[in-house]
Amino acid sequence: MTDKAGGKVIDTREITLSPDGKTFTMTVHSPGRNQPDVLVFNRQ
């Protein structure tokens, strides 16, 4: 997924779901940053 504002890319997001459906991971890449933000959500 790519977010844009005013025609410029704000960030890109990669979303994955584990095969068992219990872990959702979103990796956010922002221009100008060396490391992405990684968010991990676990279903209980």
MARTORVEX-792803 format. One record per atom (N, C-alpha, C): atom name; residue in one letter; x, y, z; residue number from 1. Coordinates in Angstrom, 1 decimal, always signed. Layout:
[site 'CA','A',[X,Y,Z],NUM]
...
***
This chain:
[site 'N','M',[+0.9,-1.1,+0.0],1]
[site 'CA','M',[+0.0,+0.0,+0.0],1]
[site 'C','M',[+0.9,+1.2,+0.0],1]
[site 'N','T',[+0.6,+2.2,-0.8],2]
[site 'CA','T',[+1.3,+3.5,-0.9],2]
[site 'C','T',[+0.4,+4.6,-0.5],2]
[site 'N','D',[+0.9,+5.4,+0.5],3]
[site 'CA','D',[+0.2,+6.6,+0.9],3]
[site 'C','D',[+0.8,+7.8,+0.2],3]
[site 'N','K',[+0.0,+8.7,-0.4],4]
[site 'CA','K',[+0.5,+9.9,-1.1],4]
[site 'C','K',[-0.3,+11.1,-0.6],4]
[site 'N','A',[+0.4,+12.3,-0.6],5]
[site 'CA','A',[-0.3,+13.6,-0.3],5]
[site 'C','A',[+0.4,+14.6,-1.2],5]
[site 'N','G',[-0.5,+15.3,-1.9],6]
[site 'CA','G',[+0.0,+16.3,-2.9],6]
[site 'C','G',[+0.9,+15.7,-4.0],6]
[site 'N','G',[+0.7,+14.5,-4.3],7]
[site 'CA','G',[+1.4,+13.8,-5.4],7]
[site 'C','G',[+2.7,+13.2,-4.9],7]
[site 'N','K',[+3.1,+13.4,-3.6],8]
[site 'CA','K',[+4.4,+12.8,-3.1],8]
[site 'C','K',[+4.1,+11.6,-2.2],8]
[site 'N','V',[+5.0,+10.7,-2.3],9]
[site 'CA','V',[+4.8,+9.4,-1.5],9]
[site 'C','V',[+5.2,+9.8,+0.0],9]
[site 'N','I',[+4.2,+9.5,+0.9],10]
[site 'CA','I',[+4.4,+9.7,+2.3],10]
[site 'C','I',[+5.0,+8.5,+2.9],10]
[site 'N','D',[+4.5,+7.3,+2.6],11]
[site 'CA','D',[+5.0,+6.1,+3.1],11]
[site 'C','D',[+4.5,+4.9,+2.3],11]
[site 'N','T',[+5.2,+3.8,+2.4],12]
[site 'CA','T',[+4.7,+2.5,+1.8],12]
[site 'C','T',[+4.5,+1.5,+2.9],12]
[site 'N','R',[+3.5,+0.7,+2.8],13]
[site 'CA','R',[+3.3,-0.3,+3.9],13]
[site 'C','R',[+3.2,-1.7,+3.3],13]
[site 'N','E',[+3.8,-2.7,+3.9],14]
[site 'CA','E',[+3.7,-4.1,+3.5],14]
[site 'C','E',[+2.9,-4.8,+4.7],14]
[site 'N','I',[+1.9,-5.4,+4.3],15]
[site 'CA','I',[+1.0,-6.1,+5.4],15]
[site 'C','I',[+1.1,-7.6,+5.1],15]
[site 'N','T',[+1.4,-8.4,+6.2],16]
[site 'CA','T',[+1.4,-9.8,+6.0],16]
[site 'C','T',[+0.6,-10.4,+7.2],16]
[site 'N','L',[+0.1,-11.6,+6.9],17]
[site 'CA','L',[-0.7,-12.4,+7.9],17]
[site 'C','L',[+0.0,-13.8,+7.9],17]
[site 'N','S',[+0.3,-14.3,+9.1],18]
[site 'CA','S',[+0.9,-15.6,+9.2],18]
[site 'C','S',[+0.0,-16.7,+8.7],18]
[site 'N','P',[+0.5,-17.8,+8.3],19]
[site 'CA','P',[-0.3,-18.9,+7.8],19]
[site 'C','P',[-1.4,-19.4,+8.8],19]
[site 'N','D',[-1.1,-19.3,+10.1],20]
[site 'CA','D',[-2.1,-19.8,+11.0],20]
[site 'C','D',[-3.1,-18.7,+11.4],20]
[site 'N','G',[-2.9,-17.5,+10.8],21]
[site 'CA','G',[-3.9,-16.4,+11.0],21]
[site 'C','G',[-3.8,-15.7,+12.4],21]
[site 'N','K',[-2.7,-16.0,+13.1],22]
[site 'CA','K',[-2.6,-15.4,+14.5],22]
[site 'C','K',[-1.7,-14.2,+14.6],22]
[site 'N','T',[-0.9,-14.0,+13.6],23]
[site 'CA','T',[+0.1,-12.8,+13.7],23]
[site 'C','T',[-0.1,-12.0,+12.4],23]
[site 'N','F',[-0.3,-10.7,+12.7],24]
[site 'CA','F',[-0.5,-9.7,+11.6],24]
[site 'C','F',[+0.7,-8.8,+11.7],24]
[site 'N','T',[+1.4,-8.6,+10.7],25]
[site 'CA','T',[+2.6,-7.7,+10.7],25]
[site 'C','T',[+2.5,-6.6,+9.6],25]
[site 'N','M',[+2.8,-5.4,+10.0],26]
[site 'CA','M',[+2.8,-4.3,+9.1],26]
[site 'C','M',[+4.1,-3.6,+9.2],26]
[site 'N','T',[+4.8,-3.5,+8.0],27]
[site 'CA','T',[+6.1,-2.8,+7.9],27]
[site 'C','T',[+5.9,-1.5,+7.1],27]
[site 'N','V',[+6.3,-0.4,+7.8],28]
[site 'CA','V',[+6.0,+0.9,+7.2],28]
[site 'C','V',[+7.4,+1.5,+6.8],28]
[site 'N','H',[+7.6,+1.8,+5.5],29]
[site 'CA','H',[+8.8,+2.5,+5.0],29]
[site 'C','H',[+8.5,+3.9,+4.7],29]
[site 'N','S',[+9.2,+4.8,+5.4],30]
[site 'CA','S',[+9.0,+6.3,+5.1],30]
[site 'C','S',[+10.3,+6.8,+4.4],30]
[site 'N','P',[+10.0,+7.7,+3.4],31]
[site 'CA','P',[+11.2,+8.3,+2.7],31]
[site 'C','P',[+12.1,+9.1,+3.7],31]
[site 'N','G',[+13.4,+9.0,+3.6],32]
[site 'CA','G',[+14.3,+9.7,+4.4],32]
[site 'C','G',[+14.6,+9.0,+5.7],32]
[site 'N','R',[+14.1,+7.8,+6.0],33]
[site 'CA','R',[+14.4,+7.0,+7.1],33]
[site 'C','R',[+15.1,+5.8,+6.7],33]
[site 'N','N',[+16.1,+5.4,+7.5],34]
[site 'CA','N',[+16.9,+4.3,+7.1],34]
[site 'C','N',[+16.3,+3.0,+7.5],34]
[site 'N','Q',[+15.6,+3.0,+8.6],35]
[site 'CA','Q',[+14.9,+1.8,+9.2],35]
[site 'C','Q',[+13.4,+1.9,+9.1],35]
[site 'N','P',[+12.7,+0.8,+8.7],36]
[site 'CA','P',[+11.3,+0.8,+8.7],36]
[site 'C','P',[+10.7,+0.7,+10.1],36]
[site 'N','D',[+9.5,+1.1,+10.3],37]
[site 'CA','D',[+8.7,+0.8,+11.5],37]
[site 'C','D',[+8.0,-0.5,+11.3],37]
[site 'N','V',[+8.2,-1.4,+12.3],38]
[site 'CA','V',[+7.5,-2.8,+12.2],38]
[site 'C','V',[+6.6,-2.9,+13.3],38]
[site 'N','L',[+5.3,-3.1,+13.0],39]
[site 'CA','L',[+4.3,-3.3,+14.0],39]
[site 'C','L',[+3.8,-4.8,+13.9],39]
[site 'N','V',[+3.7,-5.5,+15.0],40]
[site 'CA','V',[+3.3,-6.9,+15.1],40]
[site 'C','V',[+2.2,-7.0,+16.0],40]
[site 'N','F',[+1.1,-7.6,+15.6],41]
[site 'CA','F',[-0.1,-7.8,+16.4],41]
[site 'C','F',[-0.4,-9.3,+16.5],41]
[site 'N','N',[-0.6,-9.8,+17.7],42]
[site 'CA','N',[-0.9,-11.2,+17.9],42]
[site 'C','N',[-2.3,-11.4,+18.4],42]
[site 'N','R',[-3.0,-12.3,+17.8],43]
[site 'CA','R',[-4.4,-12.7,+18.2],43]
[site 'C','R',[-4.3,-13.6,+19.4],43]
[site 'N','Q',[-5.1,-13.4,+20.4],44]
[site 'CA','Q',[-5.2,-14.2,+21.5],44]
[site 'C','Q',[-6.3,-15.2,+21.5],44]
***
